[in-house]
Amino acid sequence: MTTTAEIRRRKQLAAIHAARRDLGLDEDGYRLMLRELAGVASAKDLDAGGRRKVLDHLRRVGWAKQPRKRVAQHPGTPHNLGREPMLEKVEALLAEMKAPWSYADAIAKQQTGIERVAWLKKPEHLRALIAALDVELEKRRLLDSLEVAMRARSLSLDDIDRLHPELPRNWRRNRKCLGRLCAHYMLPDAWLDAHREGDTP
């Protein structure tokens, strides 16, 4: 029989993994965070206190569960939304980005020359659209997470240019740069203080 403690453990581990995904932490940054906070290399090795400590830290750097918001009734909603599972995935991505269907239409036109998502018939076209939206959502998540982490240190995104002059000018749209910066600035304060001198992400 599954105990109450085990149910709580599973829920906390699921929350930790969801936070890692939502905040865009890469593997190295995630494991470094676990070691610095709780002395473990994997979330499965966390005890109850360690799980609470990690979750508290993830909330401090900006993670919060967000309810799904639908955009199904927005102008431009495809008439075949309920009949095409991949369109429901597109809808979910647009909802999370708070973007209208016209945003997806513009990507579809750029990718295929077809002006409306509703007119896409080939699965590969829908897969390409979903991939493009996934990339854009990841960039937005990373930038939002970085902004929260910087604010927690009384800094702003504008300070990144001063602190890291080696970054390319378009770093705000560069997934690799954003991922490295998030992994760096989401580490516990004690680690950052110890490595601040001459450090770059």
Secondary structure as UniProt FT lines:
FT   HELIX           4..23
FT   HELIX           27..38
FT   HELIX           43..45
FT   HELIX           48..60
FT   TURN            61..62
FT   TURN            72..73
FT   TURN            75..76
FT   TURN            79..80
FT   HELIX           81..83
FT   HELIX           85..97
FT   HELIX           101..112
FT   HELIX           117..119
FT   HELIX           123..152
FT   TURN            153..154
FT   HELIX           158..163
FT   TURN            165..166
FT   TURN            169..170
FT   HELIX           171..173
FT   HELIX           175..185
FT   HELIX           189..195
FT   TURN            197..198
//
